[in-house]
Amino acid sequence: MHQPYVRLPKAYRALREQKPIPPPRLGRAPWRARSIPLTVLAELLNCDSSSPYRAVNQFGLAVWVKSRVREQLTRGAHYAFGLELERAVKFNAAEMERHGLFVLDLRTAHQSRPLDGLQLAVALEMPPWKAAADFRTTWKTFVNGVADELIAASREGHLEDLPWDKAERYLDAVVAPRVRAIKRVDPHAETPLPNGFGGVARFRRVTAGLASPDPEVVEQTLQGYECERLFSPDAPDPSGWQDWDEV
Protein backbone atom coordinates (compact mmCIF):
# COMPACT_ATOMS: atom_id res chain seq x y z
CA MET A 1 0.00 0.00 0.00
CA HIS A 2 1.37 3.35 -0.97
CA GLN A 3 2.16 5.62 1.95
CA PRO A 4 2.06 9.34 1.38
CA TYR A 5 5.33 11.19 1.58
CA VAL A 6 5.68 13.05 4.83
CA ARG A 7 8.36 15.68 5.22
CA LEU A 8 9.93 15.30 8.66
CA PRO A 9 10.95 18.33 10.68
CA LYS A 10 14.42 19.62 10.06
CA ALA A 11 15.64 18.83 13.58
CA TYR A 12 14.46 15.22 13.25
CA ARG A 13 16.11 14.85 9.83
CA ALA A 14 19.40 16.13 11.28
CA LEU A 15 19.11 13.58 14.06
CA ARG A 16 18.59 10.71 11.63
CA GLU A 17 21.36 11.87 9.34
CA GLN A 18 23.86 12.27 12.18
CA LYS A 19 27.07 10.38 11.50
CA PRO A 20 28.43 7.97 14.12
CA ILE A 21 31.18 9.30 16.35
CA PRO A 22 34.53 7.86 15.22
CA PRO A 23 36.63 6.02 17.81
CA PRO A 24 39.42 8.04 19.45
CA ARG A 25 42.69 8.06 17.61
CA LEU A 26 45.64 6.39 19.32
CA GLY A 27 48.22 9.09 19.58
CA ARG A 28 49.90 11.22 22.17
CA ALA A 29 48.46 10.89 25.66
CA PRO A 30 46.78 13.96 27.12
CA TRP A 31 48.98 16.29 29.09
CA ARG A 32 48.97 15.73 32.85
CA ALA A 33 49.94 18.33 35.38
CA ARG A 34 52.29 16.87 38.01
CA SER A 35 53.29 18.42 41.29
CA ILE A 36 56.94 17.54 40.67
CA PRO A 37 58.33 17.85 37.11
CA LEU A 38 59.64 14.51 35.93
CA THR A 39 62.47 16.23 34.10
CA VAL A 40 63.84 17.45 37.43
CA LEU A 41 63.77 13.95 38.89
CA ALA A 42 65.42 12.62 35.74
CA GLU A 43 68.25 15.11 36.12
CA LEU A 44 68.65 14.29 39.81
CA LEU A 45 68.84 10.59 38.95
CA ASN A 46 71.22 11.27 36.04
CA CYS A 47 69.09 9.55 33.42
CA ASP A 48 67.47 10.50 30.12
CA SER A 49 64.70 13.06 30.62
CA SER A 50 62.41 11.18 28.22
CA SER A 51 62.65 7.84 30.04
CA PRO A 52 60.59 8.56 33.19
CA TYR A 53 57.20 9.06 31.55
CA ARG A 54 56.52 5.51 30.43
CA ALA A 55 58.10 3.94 33.53
CA VAL A 56 56.21 6.24 35.91
CA ASN A 57 52.89 5.51 34.24
CA GLN A 58 53.60 1.78 34.38
CA PHE A 59 55.13 1.32 37.83
CA GLY A 60 54.31 4.51 39.73
CA LEU A 61 56.51 7.46 40.61
CA ALA A 62 57.58 6.29 44.07
CA VAL A 63 58.51 2.77 42.92
CA TRP A 64 60.47 4.01 39.92
CA VAL A 65 62.41 6.68 41.82
CA LYS A 66 63.38 4.30 44.65
CA SER A 67 64.51 1.72 42.10
CA ARG A 68 66.68 4.28 40.31
CA VAL A 69 68.17 5.49 43.62
CA ARG A 70 68.90 1.90 44.63
CA GLU A 71 70.73 1.35 41.33
CA GLN A 72 72.74 4.53 41.76
CA LEU A 73 73.80 3.64 45.31
CA THR A 74 75.00 0.13 44.42
CA ARG A 75 76.66 1.18 41.17
CA GLY A 76 80.17 -0.19 40.91
CA ALA A 77 79.74 -2.31 44.06
CA HIS A 78 79.77 -5.69 42.31
CA TYR A 79 83.44 -6.02 43.26
CA ALA A 80 82.72 -5.14 46.92
CA PHE A 81 81.28 -7.27 49.69
CA GLY A 82 80.54 -6.63 53.33
CA LEU A 83 82.37 -3.55 54.57
CA GLU A 84 83.40 -2.47 51.06
CA LEU A 85 79.75 -2.58 49.97
CA GLU A 86 78.81 -0.20 52.77
CA ARG A 87 81.61 2.17 51.80
CA ALA A 88 80.50 2.05 48.17
CA VAL A 89 76.92 2.92 49.16
CA LYS A 90 78.09 5.86 51.28
CA PHE A 91 80.40 7.09 48.53
CA ASN A 92 77.63 6.95 45.91
CA ALA A 93 75.26 8.71 48.32
CA ALA A 94 77.75 11.56 48.68
CA GLU A 95 78.10 11.73 44.88
CA MET A 96 74.32 11.92 44.50
CA GLU A 97 74.31 14.72 47.09
CA ARG A 98 76.83 16.78 45.11
CA HIS A 99 75.08 16.10 41.81
CA GLY A 100 71.70 17.03 43.28
CA LEU A 101 73.01 20.33 44.65
CA PHE A 102 74.48 21.17 41.25
CA VAL A 103 71.23 20.36 39.41
CA LEU A 104 69.03 22.33 41.81
CA ASP A 105 71.36 25.34 41.88
CA LEU A 106 71.48 25.37 38.09
CA ARG A 107 67.70 25.14 37.89
CA THR A 108 67.24 27.95 40.43
CA ALA A 109 69.53 30.20 38.41
CA HIS A 110 67.57 29.72 35.17
CA GLN A 111 63.96 29.12 36.29
CA SER A 112 61.75 30.95 38.73
CA ARG A 113 59.30 28.14 39.45
CA PRO A 114 60.00 26.92 43.01
CA LEU A 115 60.00 23.27 44.03
CA ASP A 116 58.11 22.18 47.12
CA GLY A 117 59.71 19.58 49.35
CA LEU A 118 56.39 18.58 50.89
CA GLN A 119 54.97 17.72 47.48
CA LEU A 120 58.09 15.66 46.76
CA ALA A 121 57.59 13.77 50.02
CA VAL A 122 53.98 13.01 49.10
CA ALA A 123 54.96 11.89 45.60
CA LEU A 124 57.67 9.58 46.95
CA GLU A 125 55.36 8.24 49.71
CA MET A 126 57.69 9.31 52.50
CA PRO A 127 56.52 9.35 56.14
CA PRO A 128 55.23 12.76 57.24
CA TRP A 129 57.91 13.21 59.92
CA LYS A 130 60.64 12.93 57.26
CA ALA A 131 59.16 15.61 55.01
CA ALA A 132 60.58 19.14 54.90
CA ALA A 133 59.58 22.31 53.09
CA ASP A 134 63.02 22.52 51.51
CA PHE A 135 63.24 20.40 48.36
CA ARG A 136 66.95 19.67 48.84
CA THR A 137 66.47 18.48 52.41
CA THR A 138 63.63 16.15 51.42
CA TRP A 139 65.59 14.69 48.52
CA LYS A 140 68.67 14.18 50.70
CA THR A 141 66.57 12.51 53.40
CA PHE A 142 65.02 10.14 50.86
CA VAL A 143 68.35 9.07 49.36
CA ASN A 144 69.90 8.76 52.82
CA GLY A 145 67.00 6.51 53.89
CA VAL A 146 67.51 4.18 50.92
CA ALA A 147 71.24 4.07 51.69
CA ASP A 148 70.54 3.12 55.31
CA GLU A 149 68.19 0.35 54.16
CA LEU A 150 70.87 -1.05 51.84
CA ILE A 151 73.51 -1.00 54.58
CA ALA A 152 71.17 -2.65 57.09
CA ALA A 153 70.20 -5.32 54.56
CA SER A 154 73.83 -6.04 53.69
CA ARG A 155 74.65 -6.51 57.39
CA GLU A 156 71.66 -8.69 58.18
CA GLY A 157 72.01 -10.78 55.04
CA HIS A 158 75.80 -11.30 55.31
CA LEU A 159 76.22 -10.50 51.62
CA GLU A 160 80.02 -10.87 51.72
CA ASP A 161 79.61 -14.67 51.64
CA LEU A 162 77.28 -14.62 48.60
CA PRO A 163 77.98 -14.23 44.88
CA TRP A 164 77.04 -10.78 43.67
CA ASP A 165 74.09 -11.97 41.56
CA LYS A 166 72.51 -13.57 44.64
CA ALA A 167 73.30 -10.51 46.71
CA GLU A 168 71.58 -8.33 44.12
CA ARG A 169 68.47 -10.49 44.20
CA TYR A 170 68.47 -10.34 48.00
CA LEU A 171 68.59 -6.53 47.92
CA ASP A 172 65.87 -6.52 45.25
CA ALA A 173 63.52 -8.38 47.56
CA VAL A 174 64.44 -6.70 50.85
CA VAL A 175 65.05 -3.04 49.90
CA ALA A 176 63.92 -2.18 46.37
CA PRO A 177 64.18 -3.93 42.99
CA ARG A 178 66.29 -2.59 40.21
CA VAL A 179 64.42 -1.02 37.30
CA ARG A 180 65.06 -4.03 35.10
CA ALA A 181 63.89 -6.36 37.89
CA ILE A 182 60.64 -4.62 38.90
CA LYS A 183 58.49 -7.06 36.94
CA ARG A 184 60.26 -10.12 38.38
CA VAL A 185 60.03 -9.14 42.07
CA ASP A 186 56.78 -9.81 43.90
CA PRO A 187 56.24 -6.98 46.44
CA HIS A 188 53.84 -9.17 48.45
CA ALA A 189 56.20 -12.14 48.79
CA GLU A 190 57.78 -13.06 52.08
CA THR A 191 61.14 -11.58 52.94
CA PRO A 192 63.93 -14.03 52.07
CA LEU A 193 65.94 -15.48 54.92
CA PRO A 194 69.47 -14.17 55.52
CA ASN A 195 72.48 -16.12 54.39
CA GLY A 196 72.78 -19.21 56.59
CA PHE A 197 76.58 -19.15 56.34
CA GLY A 198 76.82 -15.44 57.08
CA GLY A 199 80.06 -14.22 58.58
CA VAL A 200 82.11 -17.29 57.72
CA ALA A 201 84.51 -15.38 55.47
CA ARG A 202 84.96 -12.66 58.08
CA PHE A 203 85.46 -15.26 60.83
CA ARG A 204 88.16 -17.01 58.77
CA ARG A 205 90.01 -13.76 58.19
CA VAL A 206 89.96 -12.93 61.89
CA THR A 207 91.10 -16.41 62.95
CA ALA A 208 93.85 -16.39 60.32
CA GLY A 209 95.11 -13.08 61.70
CA LEU A 210 95.01 -14.31 65.28
CA ALA A 211 96.87 -17.49 64.34
CA SER A 212 99.61 -15.61 62.52
CA PRO A 213 103.18 -16.15 63.81
CA ASP A 214 103.84 -12.42 63.47
CA PRO A 215 102.91 -10.62 66.73
CA GLU A 216 102.24 -7.39 64.87
CA VAL A 217 99.62 -9.08 62.69
CA VAL A 218 97.95 -10.52 65.81
CA GLU A 219 97.92 -7.09 67.46
CA GLN A 220 96.50 -5.43 64.34
CA THR A 221 93.81 -8.10 64.11
CA LEU A 222 92.77 -7.61 67.72
CA GLN A 223 92.58 -3.84 67.28
CA GLY A 224 91.11 -4.05 63.78
CA TYR A 225 87.61 -3.18 62.73
CA GLU A 226 86.77 -6.64 61.40
CA CYS A 227 87.36 -8.26 64.76
CA GLU A 228 85.11 -5.71 66.43
CA ARG A 229 82.54 -6.09 63.67
CA LEU A 230 82.48 -9.84 64.17
CA PHE A 231 81.04 -9.37 67.67
CA SER A 232 79.18 -6.09 67.05
CA PRO A 233 77.82 -5.73 63.49
CA ASP A 234 76.61 -2.17 64.17
CA ALA A 235 80.05 -0.89 65.15
CA PRO A 236 80.91 2.36 63.30
CA ASP A 237 83.56 2.23 60.62
CA PRO A 238 86.54 4.34 61.80
CA SER A 239 88.37 4.31 58.47
CA GLY A 240 85.53 4.08 55.95
CA TRP A 241 83.94 6.72 53.79
CA GLN A 242 82.96 9.82 55.72
CA ASP A 243 79.37 10.17 56.80
CA TRP A 244 77.05 11.94 54.39
CA ASP A 245 76.03 14.53 56.99
CA GLU A 246 79.63 15.70 57.20
CA VAL A 247 80.08 16.19 53.43
C-alpha contacts under 8 A as a table, 3 or more apart, distances in Angstrom:
res1	aa1	res2	aa2	distance
8	L	12	Y	6.45
8	L	13	R	6.31
9	P	12	Y	5.35
9	P	13	R	6.28
10	K	13	R	5.07
10	K	14	A	6.21
11	A	14	A	5.17
11	A	15	L	6.30
12	Y	15	L	4.99
12	Y	16	R	6.33
13	R	16	R	5.15
13	R	17	E	6.06
14	A	17	E	5.07
14	A	18	Q	5.96
15	L	18	Q	5.28
34	R	37	P	6.18
34	R	38	L	7.99
35	S	119	Q	6.45
35	S	120	L	7.79
35	S	123	A	7.99
36	I	40	V	7.62
36	I	41	L	7.92
36	I	115	L	7.31
36	I	119	Q	7.09
36	I	120	L	6.48
36	I	123	A	7.75
37	P	40	V	5.54
37	P	41	L	6.94
38	L	41	L	5.11
38	L	42	A	6.08
38	L	49	S	7.48
38	L	52	P	6.62
38	L	53	Y	7.40
39	T	42	A	4.95
39	T	43	E	6.22
39	T	49	S	5.21
39	T	50	S	7.75
39	T	52	P	7.95
40	V	43	E	5.16
40	V	44	L	6.23
41	L	44	L	4.98
41	L	45	L	6.07
41	L	65	V	7.95
42	A	45	L	5.11
42	A	46	N	5.96
42	A	47	C	5.31
42	A	48	D	6.34
42	A	49	S	5.19
42	A	51	S	7.94
42	A	52	P	6.80
43	E	46	N	4.86
43	E	47	C	6.23
43	E	48	D	7.60
43	E	49	S	6.86
43	E	103	V	6.87
44	L	47	C	7.97
44	L	96	M	7.72
44	L	99	H	6.97
44	L	100	G	5.37
44	L	103	V	6.61
45	L	68	R	6.81
45	L	69	V	6.95
45	L	72	Q	7.74
45	L	96	M	7.92
47	C	51	S	7.47
48	D	51	S	5.50
48	D	52	P	7.77
49	S	52	P	6.62
50	S	53	Y	6.53
51	S	54	R	6.57
51	S	55	A	6.94
52	P	55	A	5.26
52	P	56	V	5.65
53	Y	56	V	5.29
53	Y	57	N	6.20
54	R	57	N	5.26
54	R	58	Q	6.16
55	A	58	Q	5.06
55	A	59	F	5.84
55	A	60	G	7.28
55	A	64	W	6.82
56	V	59	F	5.39
56	V	60	G	4.60
56	V	61	L	4.86
56	V	64	W	6.25
57	N	60	G	5.76
57	N	61	L	7.58
59	F	63	V	6.29
59	F	64	W	6.33
60	G	63	V	5.56
60	G	64	W	6.18
61	L	64	W	5.30
61	L	65	V	6.08
61	L	123	A	6.86
61	L	124	L	6.79
62	A	65	V	5.35
62	A	66	K	6.16
62	A	123	A	6.37
62	A	124	L	4.37
62	A	125	E	6.37
63	V	66	K	5.38
63	V	67	S	6.15
63	V	124	L	7.95
64	W	67	S	5.13
64	W	68	R	6.22
64	W	179	V	6.91
65	V	68	R	5.12
65	V	69	V	6.14
65	V	124	L	7.56
66	K	69	V	5.04
66	K	70	R	6.03
66	K	146	V	7.52
66	K	176	A	6.74
67	S	70	R	5.07
67	S	71	E	6.27
67	S	176	A	5.82
67	S	177	P	5.73
67	S	178	R	5.03
67	S	179	V	5.52
68	R	71	E	5.11
68	R	72	Q	6.23
68	R	178	R	6.88
68	R	179	V	6.50
69	V	72	Q	5.03
69	V	73	L	6.16
69	V	143	V	6.76
69	V	146	V	7.45
70	R	73	L	5.24
70	R	74	T	6.35
70	R	146	V	6.84
70	R	147	A	7.75
70	R	176	A	6.67
70	R	177	P	7.68
70	R	178	R	6.82
71	E	74	T	5.40
71	E	75	R	5.94
71	E	178	R	6.03
71	E	179	V	7.85
72	Q	75	R	5.19
72	Q	92	N	6.86
73	L	88	A	7.46
73	L	89	V	5.01
73	L	90	K	7.68
73	L	92	N	5.10
73	L	93	A	6.07
73	L	147	A	6.89
74	T	77	A	5.35
74	T	78	H	7.82
74	T	85	L	7.80
74	T	88	A	6.93
74	T	89	V	5.83
74	T	92	N	7.46
75	R	78	H	7.63
75	R	92	N	7.54
76	G	79	Y	7.09
76	G	88	A	7.60
77	A	80	A	5.01
77	A	81	F	7.66
77	A	84	E	7.90
77	A	85	L	5.91
77	A	88	A	6.04
77	A	89	V	7.83
78	H	81	F	7.69
78	H	164	W	5.93
79	Y	164	W	7.98
80	A	83	L	7.82
80	A	84	E	4.97
80	A	85	L	4.96
80	A	88	A	7.63
80	A	160	E	7.95
81	F	84	E	5.42
81	F	85	L	4.93
81	F	159	L	6.30
81	F	160	E	4.32
81	F	161	D	7.83
82	G	85	L	5.32
82	G	86	E	6.68
82	G	154	S	6.74
82	G	155	R	7.15
82	G	158	H	6.94
82	G	159	L	6.04
82	G	160	E	4.57
83	L	86	E	5.20
83	L	87	R	6.40
84	E	87	R	5.03
84	E	88	A	6.10
85	L	88	A	5.03
85	L	89	V	6.24
85	L	151	I	7.92
85	L	154	S	7.80
86	E	89	V	5.14
86	E	90	K	6.29
86	E	151	I	5.66
86	E	154	S	7.73
87	R	90	K	5.13
87	R	91	F	6.03
87	R	240	G	6.02
87	R	241	W	5.49
88	A	91	F	5.05
88	A	92	N	6.11
89	V	92	N	5.23
89	V	93	A	6.08
89	V	147	A	6.32
89	V	150	L	7.72
89	V	151	I	7.51
90	K	93	A	4.99
90	K	94	A	6.27
90	K	147	A	7.09
90	K	241	W	6.43
90	K	242	Q	7.69
90	K	243	D	7.12
90	K	244	W	6.90
91	F	94	A	5.20
91	F	95	E	6.33
91	F	241	W	6.35
92	N	95	E	4.90
92	N	96	M	6.14
93	A	96	M	5.08
93	A	97	E	6.21
93	A	143	V	7.00
93	A	144	N	7.00
93	A	147	A	7.01
93	A	244	W	7.10
94	A	97	E	4.93
94	A	98	R	6.39
94	A	244	W	5.77
94	A	247	V	7.04
95	E	98	R	5.21
95	E	99	H	6.14
96	M	99	H	5.03
96	M	100	G	5.87
97	E	100	G	5.16
97	E	101	L	6.26
97	E	140	K	6.72
98	R	101	L	5.24
98	R	102	F	6.31
99	H	102	F	5.14
99	H	103	V	6.22
100	G	103	V	5.13
100	G	104	L	6.11
100	G	136	R	7.77
101	L	104	L	5.28
101	L	105	D	5.95
101	L	136	R	7.39
102	F	105	D	5.24
102	F	106	L	6.05
103	V	106	L	5.19
103	V	107	R	6.14
104	L	107	R	5.01
104	L	108	T	6.05
104	L	136	R	7.80
105	D	108	T	5.09
105	D	109	A	6.24
106	L	109	A	5.21
106	L	110	H	6.54
107	R	110	H	5.33
107	R	111	Q	5.69
108	T	111	Q	5.41
108	T	112	S	6.49
108	T	114	P	7.76
109	A	112	S	7.83
115	L	135	F	6.12
116	D	119	Q	5.46
116	D	120	L	6.53
116	D	133	A	6.15
116	D	134	D	6.59
116	D	135	F	5.57
117	G	120	L	4.97
117	G	121	A	6.22
117	G	131	A	6.94
117	G	132	A	5.63
117	G	133	A	4.63
117	G	134	D	4.92
117	G	135	F	3.76
117	G	136	R	7.25
117	G	137	T	7.50
117	G	138	T	5.60
117	G	139	W	7.69
118	L	121	A	5.04
118	L	122	V	6.33
118	L	131	A	5.79
118	L	132	A	5.82
118	L	133	A	5.38
118	L	134	D	7.74
118	L	135	F	7.53
118	L	138	T	7.66
119	Q	122	V	5.09
119	Q	123	A	6.13
120	L	123	A	5.04
120	L	124	L	6.10
120	L	135	F	7.18
120	L	138	T	7.25
120	L	139	W	7.77
121	A	124	L	5.20
121	A	125	E	5.97
121	A	126	M	5.10
121	A	127	P	7.62
121	A	128	P	7.65
121	A	130	K	7.90
121	A	131	A	5.55
121	A	132	A	7.84
121	A	138	T	6.64
122	V	125	E	5.00
122	V	126	M	6.24
123	A	126	M	7.86
126	M	130	K	6.67
126	M	131	A	6.94
126	M	142	F	7.56
127	P	130	K	5.57
127	P	131	A	6.89
128	P	131	A	5.34
130	K	138	T	7.31
130	K	141	T	7.09
131	A	138	T	5.76
132	A	135	F	7.17
132	A	137	T	6.43
132	A	138	T	5.51
133	A	137	T	7.92
133	A	138	T	7.55
134	D	137	T	5.39
134	D	138	T	6.40
135	F	138	T	5.25
135	F	139	W	6.18
136	R	139	W	5.17
136	R	140	K	6.04
137	T	140	K	5.12
137	T	141	T	6.05
138	T	141	T	5.08
138	T	142	F	6.19
139	W	142	F	5.15
139	W	143	V	6.32
140	K	143	V	5.30
140	K	144	N	5.95
141	T	144	N	5.05
141	T	145	G	6.04
142	F	145	G	5.13
142	F	146	V	6.46
143	V	146	V	5.20
143	V	147	A	6.23
144	N	147	A	5.01
144	N	148	D	6.20
144	N	244	W	7.98
145	G	148	D	5.10
145	G	149	E	6.28
146	V	149	E	5.06
146	V	150	L	6.28
146	V	175	V	7.69
147	A	150	L	5.13
147	A	151	I	6.26
148	D	151	I	5.13
148	D	152	A	6.07
149	E	152	A	5.15
149	E	153	A	6.03
149	E	175	V	6.28
150	L	153	A	5.10
150	L	154	S	6.09
150	L	171	L	7.12
150	L	175	V	6.45
151	I	154	S	5.14
151	I	155	R	6.29
152	A	155	R	5.20
152	A	156	E	6.16
153	A	156	E	5.16
153	A	157	G	5.78
153	A	171	L	6.94
153	A	174	V	6.98
153	A	175	V	7.30
154	S	157	G	5.25
154	S	158	H	5.84
154	S	159	L	5.46
154	S	171	L	7.82
155	R	158	H	5.34
155	R	159	L	7.19
155	R	233	P	6.92
156	E	194	P	6.47
157	G	170	Y	7.89
157	G	193	L	7.68
157	G	194	P	4.26
157	G	195	N	5.39
157	G	198	G	7.00
158	H	161	D	6.27
158	H	162	L	7.63
158	H	194	P	6.95
158	H	195	N	5.93
158	H	197	F	7.96
158	H	198	G	4.63
158	H	199	G	6.11
159	L	162	L	5.22
159	L	163	P	7.90
159	L	164	W	8.00
159	L	167	A	5.71
159	L	195	N	7.30
159	L	198	G	7.39
160	E	163	P	7.89
160	E	198	G	7.73
160	E	199	G	7.63
160	E	201	A	7.39
161	D	195	N	7.78
161	D	197	F	7.17
161	D	198	G	6.16
161	D	199	G	6.97
161	D	200	V	7.07
161	D	201	A	6.26
162	L	166	K	6.29
162	L	167	A	6.03
162	L	195	N	7.66
163	P	166	K	5.52
163	P	167	A	6.25
164	W	167	A	4.83
164	W	168	E	6.00
165	D	168	E	5.11
165	D	169	R	6.39
166	K	169	R	5.10
166	K	170	Y	6.17
167	A	170	Y	5.00
167	A	171	L	6.28
168	E	171	L	5.16
168	E	172	D	6.10
169	R	172	D	4.86
169	R	173	A	6.34
169	R	177	P	7.94
170	Y	173	A	5.34
170	Y	174	V	6.13
170	Y	192	P	7.12
171	L	174	V	5.08
171	L	175	V	5.35
171	L	176	A	6.56
171	L	177	P	7.10
172	D	175	V	5.87
172	D	176	A	4.88
172	D	177	P	3.83
172	D	178	R	6.40
172	D	181	A	7.62
172	D	185	V	7.14
173	A	176	A	6.33
173	A	177	P	6.42
173	A	185	V	6.55
173	A	186	D	7.79
173	A	187	P	7.50
173	A	191	T	6.69
173	A	192	P	7.24
174	V	191	T	6.25
174	V	192	P	7.45
177	P	180	R	7.95
177	P	181	A	5.66
177	P	182	I	5.45
177	P	185	V	6.73
178	R	181	A	5.03
178	R	182	I	6.14
179	V	182	I	5.46
180	R	183	K	7.46
181	A	184	R	5.25
181	A	185	V	6.33
182	I	185	V	5.55
183	K	186	D	7.67
186	D	189	A	5.45
193	L	196	G	7.97
194	P	198	G	7.62
195	N	198	G	5.16
197	F	200	V	6.00
198	G	201	A	7.85
199	G	202	R	5.17
199	G	203	F	5.95
199	G	230	L	7.50
200	V	203	F	5.00
200	V	204	R	6.15
201	A	204	R	5.19
201	A	205	R	6.35
202	R	205	R	5.17
202	R	206	V	6.29
202	R	226	E	7.10
202	R	230	L	7.15
203	F	206	V	5.18
203	F	207	T	6.13
203	F	230	L	7.03
204	R	207	T	5.14
204	R	208	A	5.93
205	R	208	A	5.12
205	R	209	G	6.23
206	V	209	G	5.16
206	V	210	L	6.23
206	V	221	T	6.56
206	V	226	E	7.07
206	V	227	C	6.07
207	T	210	L	5.02
207	T	211	A	6.04
208	A	211	A	5.15
208	A	212	S	6.22
209	G	212	S	5.23
209	G	217	V	6.10
209	G	218	V	5.61
209	G	221	T	5.68
210	L	217	V	7.43
210	L	218	V	4.82
210	L	221	T	6.43
210	L	222	L	7.48
211	A	218	V	7.20
212	S	215	P	7.32
212	S	217	V	6.53
212	S	218	V	6.28
213	P	217	V	7.99
213	P	218	V	7.94
214	D	217	V	5.44
214	D	218	V	6.61
215	P	218	V	5.05
215	P	219	E	6.15
216	E	219	E	5.04
216	E	220	Q	6.09
217	V	220	Q	5.08
217	V	221	T	6.06
218	V	221	T	5.08
218	V	222	L	6.25
219	E	222	L	5.18
219	E	223	Q	6.26
220	Q	223	Q	5.15
220	Q	224	G	5.59
221	T	224	G	4.88
221	T	226	E	7.69
221	T	227	C	6.49
222	L	227	C	6.20
222	L	228	E	8.00
223	Q	227	C	7.29
223	Q	228	E	7.75
224	G	227	C	5.72
224	G	228	E	6.76
225	Y	228	E	5.14
225	Y	229	R	5.92
225	Y	237	D	7.09
225	Y	238	P	7.66
226	E	229	R	4.83
226	E	230	L	6.03
227	C	230	L	5.16
227	C	231	F	7.04
228	E	231	F	5.60
228	E	232	S	5.97
228	E	233	P	7.86
228	E	235	A	7.10
229	R	232	S	4.76
229	R	233	P	4.74
229	R	234	D	7.12
229	R	235	A	5.95
230	L	233	P	6.25
232	S	235	A	5.61
237	D	240	G	5.39
242	Q	246	E	6.92
242	Q	247	V	7.36
243	D	246	E	5.55
243	D	247	V	6.93
244	W	247	V	5.31
